Amino acid sequence: MRLSTGLPLLCATCAAAAVLLSWPPGRWVLAVRLGAGAVVDGDAVRRLVAGAGRRLRAGWGGWLPVAVAGGLAPWVATSPVPAVLLATAAGCALAGWRLMNRARARRAASELAERVAASLELLAAELRAGVLPAEALRNAGDDLPELRQVSEAAGRGGDVAAALDVVARRPGADDLAQVAAAWRVAERSGAPVADVLDRVVDAVRSDRDLGREVRAECASSRATARLLAVLPVLGLALGSGLGGDPVHVLTATLPGASCLAAGCALALLGLVWVERIVATAEARR
């Protein structure tokens, strides 16, 4: 059955709107955030547009493959095979997008944890050398920008422990919660902050060493799961080399397309399962 020209045009418009929502033009963001006729500094405008674009991409970018698949669906609706293939490709793209985002967030948290551990060792060394706590925190904030608000709180005589608790909520900065507790105990008991912080730094160092060992052990599991996920592609190449045509079966017949969709779903499920097991092991170290 032939499709009318209006339906494909409507779906193409929806797909284009999804793209614009994911990567909006800067003037749109500026008009929404500042209003018409607003006069602001050029650098502030660029920072505003860049920040709003990142937030919109984070919210809509993961669903962009699904929106594009919905826009292309009318062109393949005459047969169920292209529709199954398109849904499979969209699902794989979405799952891959989320897995990459989680891996990127995990790497960022790990890098922040390493920088926090190094800054804590520097802070403890300066306190042992007799540097005032406010000055030591200011120096640590120069090396670790996340601690700048803590140094500002110390400079104006605020609650340093509360500021540390706020920073500790960021992924990878949870070791600062121990520092906040130690700082609070030192303030209430009158004990030197350097002595209490030394014990915390020793505990953080031990946790970091254990975390490296756990990540090293889990790296092989992640590598094995990824290898098993791509092995079927080698099977297709082997089948083609033996005289068969598995690609045609998987992409031109409904049973083959269904098997392809099920295989991709199981491979992605295996990856997600292994990632969850590894993440649980790393969280319980």
C-alpha positions as CSV (number, residue, x, y, z in Angstrom):
1,M,0.0,0.0,0.0
2,R,1.4,3.4,-1.0
3,L,1.7,6.1,1.6
4,S,0.3,9.5,1.2
5,T,2.8,12.4,0.8
6,G,1.5,14.1,3.9
7,L,2.4,11.4,6.5
8,P,6.1,11.1,5.5
9,L,6.4,14.9,5.5
10,L,4.9,15.1,9.0
11,C,7.3,12.4,10.3
12,A,10.2,14.1,8.7
13,T,9.2,17.3,10.5
14,C,9.0,15.5,13.8
15,A,12.5,14.1,13.3
16,A,13.8,17.6,12.5
17,A,12.2,19.0,15.6
18,A,13.8,16.3,17.7
19,V,17.2,17.3,16.2
20,L,16.6,20.9,17.0
21,L,15.6,20.1,20.6
22,S,18.8,18.1,21.0
23,W,21.1,20.8,19.5
24,P,19.2,24.1,19.6
25,P,20.5,27.2,17.9
26,G,22.1,29.6,20.3
27,R,19.7,32.4,19.5
28,W,16.8,30.2,20.6
29,V,18.4,29.5,24.0
30,L,19.2,33.1,24.4
31,A,15.7,34.2,23.6
32,V,14.2,31.8,26.1
33,R,16.6,32.4,28.9
34,L,17.1,36.2,28.6
35,G,14.0,37.4,26.8
36,A,13.8,39.6,23.8
37,G,15.7,42.9,23.8
38,A,18.0,41.9,26.7
39,V,21.5,43.4,26.6
40,V,24.2,41.3,28.2
41,D,28.0,40.8,28.0
42,G,29.2,38.8,25.1
43,D,31.2,36.3,27.2
44,A,28.2,35.8,29.5
45,V,26.0,35.1,26.5
46,R,28.4,32.5,25.2
47,R,28.7,30.8,28.6
48,L,24.9,30.8,28.9
49,V,24.3,29.3,25.5
50,A,27.0,26.7,26.0
51,G,25.6,25.6,29.4
52,A,22.0,25.5,28.2
53,G,23.0,23.5,25.1
54,R,24.8,21.0,27.3
55,R,21.8,20.6,29.5
56,L,19.4,20.1,26.6
57,R,21.7,17.6,25.0
58,A,21.9,15.7,28.3
59,G,18.1,15.5,28.5
60,W,17.2,14.8,24.8
61,G,20.4,13.4,23.2
62,G,19.7,9.9,24.5
63,W,16.3,9.7,22.9
64,L,17.4,11.2,19.5
65,P,17.9,7.8,17.8
66,V,14.3,6.8,18.8
67,A,12.9,10.1,17.4
68,V,14.8,9.6,14.2
69,A,13.6,6.0,13.9
70,G,10.0,7.2,14.4
71,G,10.4,9.7,11.6
72,L,11.8,7.1,9.2
73,A,9.2,4.4,10.1
74,P,6.7,5.4,7.4
75,W,9.2,4.6,4.6
76,V,9.7,1.1,5.8
77,A,6.1,0.4,7.0
78,T,5.3,-1.6,3.8
79,S,7.3,-4.6,5.2
80,P,7.8,-5.8,8.8
81,V,11.5,-6.7,8.1
82,P,12.8,-3.1,7.7
83,A,10.8,-2.0,10.7
84,V,12.3,-4.7,12.9
85,L,15.8,-3.8,11.6
86,L,15.2,-0.1,12.2
87,A,13.9,-0.8,15.8
88,T,16.9,-3.0,16.4
89,A,19.3,-0.3,15.2
90,A,17.6,2.4,17.3
91,G,17.6,0.2,20.4
92,C,21.3,-0.6,20.0
93,A,22.2,3.1,19.5
94,L,20.2,4.1,22.6
95,A,21.8,1.4,24.7
96,G,25.3,2.2,23.4
97,W,24.7,5.9,24.2
98,R,23.8,5.2,27.8
99,L,26.6,2.7,28.3
100,M,29.1,5.3,27.0
101,N,27.6,8.0,29.2
102,R,27.9,5.7,32.3
103,A,31.5,4.9,31.4
104,R,32.3,8.6,30.9
105,A,30.8,9.4,34.3
106,R,32.7,6.5,35.9
107,R,36.0,7.8,34.5
108,A,35.2,11.3,35.7
109,A,34.4,10.1,39.2
110,S,37.6,8.0,39.3
111,E,39.7,11.0,38.2
112,L,38.0,13.2,40.8
113,A,38.6,10.6,43.5
114,E,42.4,10.5,42.7
115,R,42.6,14.3,42.8
116,V,40.7,14.5,46.1
117,A,43.2,11.9,47.6
118,A,46.2,13.9,46.4
119,S,44.7,17.2,47.7
120,L,44.0,15.6,51.1
121,E,47.6,14.5,51.4
122,L,48.8,18.0,50.6
123,L,46.3,19.5,53.1
124,A,47.5,17.1,55.8
125,A,51.2,17.9,55.1
126,E,50.6,21.7,55.3
127,L,48.7,21.3,58.5
128,R,51.5,19.3,60.0
129,A,53.9,22.0,58.9
130,G,52.0,24.6,61.0
131,V,50.0,26.3,58.2
132,L,46.7,27.8,59.4
133,P,43.7,25.7,58.4
134,A,42.2,28.5,56.3
135,E,45.4,29.0,54.4
136,A,45.9,25.3,53.9
137,L,42.3,25.0,52.5
138,R,43.0,27.9,50.2
139,N,46.1,26.2,48.9
140,A,44.2,23.0,48.4
141,G,41.5,24.9,46.6
142,D,44.1,26.1,44.1
143,D,44.9,22.5,43.2
144,L,41.3,21.2,43.5
145,P,38.7,23.7,42.3
146,E,35.9,21.7,44.1
147,L,37.4,22.8,47.4
148,R,37.3,26.5,46.6
149,Q,33.9,26.9,48.3
150,V,35.2,25.2,51.3
151,S,38.2,27.6,51.5
152,E,35.8,30.5,51.1
153,A,33.7,29.2,54.0
154,A,36.9,28.9,56.1
155,G,38.0,32.4,55.2
156,R,34.8,34.0,56.3
157,G,34.6,31.9,59.5
158,G,31.8,29.6,58.2
159,D,31.0,26.0,58.8
160,V,33.9,24.1,57.1
161,A,32.5,20.7,57.9
162,A,29.1,21.6,56.3
163,A,30.8,22.9,53.2
164,L,32.8,19.7,52.9
165,D,29.6,17.6,53.2
166,V,28.2,19.5,50.3
167,V,31.2,18.9,48.1
168,A,31.3,15.2,49.2
169,R,27.9,14.6,47.4
170,R,29.6,14.8,44.0
171,P,30.5,11.5,42.4
172,G,34.0,10.6,43.3
173,A,34.4,13.1,46.2
174,D,32.8,10.9,48.9
175,D,36.1,10.7,50.8
176,L,35.5,14.3,51.8
177,A,32.7,13.1,54.0
178,Q,35.3,11.5,56.3
179,V,37.3,14.8,56.3
180,A,34.1,16.7,57.2
181,A,33.5,14.3,60.1
182,A,37.1,14.6,61.3
183,W,37.0,18.4,61.0
184,R,33.8,18.4,63.1
185,V,35.3,16.2,65.7
186,A,38.5,18.3,65.9
187,E,36.4,21.5,66.3
188,R,34.2,20.1,69.1
189,S,37.0,18.3,71.0
190,G,39.7,20.9,70.5
191,A,42.1,18.3,69.2
192,P,44.6,19.5,66.5
193,V,43.1,19.2,63.0
194,A,46.4,17.8,61.7
195,D,46.4,14.8,63.9
196,V,42.8,13.9,63.1
197,L,43.3,14.5,59.4
198,D,46.4,12.3,59.3
199,R,44.3,9.3,60.3
200,V,41.7,10.1,57.7
201,V,44.3,10.4,55.0
202,D,45.7,7.0,55.9
203,A,42.3,5.5,55.7
204,V,41.6,7.2,52.3
205,R,44.9,6.0,51.0
206,S,44.1,2.5,52.0
207,D,40.7,2.7,50.3
208,R,42.2,4.1,47.1
209,D,44.7,1.2,47.0
210,L,41.9,-1.3,47.5
211,G,39.8,0.5,44.8
212,R,42.6,0.2,42.3
213,E,42.9,-3.5,43.0
214,V,39.2,-4.0,42.6
215,R,39.1,-2.0,39.3
216,A,42.1,-4.0,38.0
217,E,40.3,-7.3,38.7
218,C,37.0,-6.1,37.2
219,A,38.7,-4.8,34.0
220,S,39.1,-8.4,32.8
221,S,35.3,-9.0,33.3
222,R,34.4,-5.9,31.4
223,A,36.8,-6.9,28.5
224,T,35.4,-10.4,28.4
225,A,31.8,-9.2,28.2
226,R,32.7,-6.8,25.4
227,L,34.5,-9.5,23.5
228,L,31.6,-11.9,23.8
229,A,29.3,-9.1,22.5
230,V,31.2,-8.7,19.3
231,L,32.0,-12.4,18.7
232,P,28.7,-12.9,16.6
233,V,30.1,-10.5,14.0
234,L,33.0,-12.8,13.5
235,G,30.6,-15.6,13.2
236,L,28.8,-13.8,10.3
237,A,32.2,-13.4,8.6
238,L,33.0,-17.1,9.1
239,G,29.6,-18.1,7.7
240,S,30.1,-16.0,4.7
241,G,33.5,-17.4,4.1
242,L,32.1,-21.0,4.2
243,G,29.7,-20.2,1.3
244,G,26.6,-19.2,3.2
245,D,24.8,-15.9,3.2
246,P,23.9,-15.2,6.9
247,V,23.7,-11.4,6.3
248,H,21.0,-11.8,3.7
249,V,19.1,-14.1,6.0
250,L,19.3,-11.7,8.9
251,T,18.4,-8.6,6.9
252,A,15.9,-9.8,4.3
253,T,13.7,-12.4,6.1
254,L,11.4,-11.9,9.0
255,P,12.7,-14.9,11.0
256,G,16.3,-13.7,10.5
257,A,15.5,-10.1,11.5
258,S,13.7,-11.4,14.6
259,C,16.8,-13.5,15.5
260,L,19.0,-10.5,14.9
261,A,16.9,-8.4,17.2
262,A,16.8,-11.1,19.9
263,G,20.6,-11.6,19.6
264,C,21.3,-7.9,19.9
265,A,19.0,-7.6,22.9
266,L,20.7,-10.5,24.7
267,A,24.2,-9.1,23.9
268,L,23.2,-5.7,25.3
269,L,21.5,-7.4,28.3
270,G,24.8,-9.2,29.0
271,L,26.8,-6.0,28.9
272,V,24.4,-4.2,31.2
273,W,24.4,-7.2,33.6
274,V,28.2,-7.4,33.8
275,E,28.4,-3.6,34.2
276,R,25.9,-3.8,37.1
277,I,27.8,-6.6,38.8
278,V,31.1,-4.8,38.4
279,A,29.6,-1.5,39.7
280,T,28.2,-3.3,42.7
281,A,31.6,-4.9,43.5
282,E,33.3,-1.5,43.1
283,A,30.8,0.2,45.4
284,R,31.3,-2.5,48.1
285,R,35.1,-2.3,48.2
